[in-house]
Amino acid sequence: VQLQASGGGLVQAGGSLRLSCAASGRAAVTYSMGWFRQAPGKEREFVAAITWRSGSRVYAEYAKGRSTISRDNSRSKGDLLMNSLKPEDTGVYYCATGSFSNDFDWTRDYTNTRRYNYWGQGTQVTVSS
């Protein structure tokens, strides 16, 4: 499975970006696609996730209300639209796919990076003030 993230760039505070993640390979997205980010000197943190079959969505608290995660099953592609960007949103954004047993398993553990098997290469998002 290969994941290709794209869509990052330099944007002014208050602006928007749409990140995309294209998955390829056998059973490219097994259960869920997640987005994580990592700022310099900080640990990787959860942004949002979506289940591939039902489209259930979850967001980190800081992302709620200004982010939308979506997926296109037919194209094995997921997007993360981010609005009202802030300088603290700056970082490398990664998409990942994870295998979970069922919705209960996913609900308990979707923020856990160790549950995601495959990762994209990351795309840089820089928000200027």
Disulfide bonds with the S-S distance in Angstrom:
Cys21-Cys95 2.05
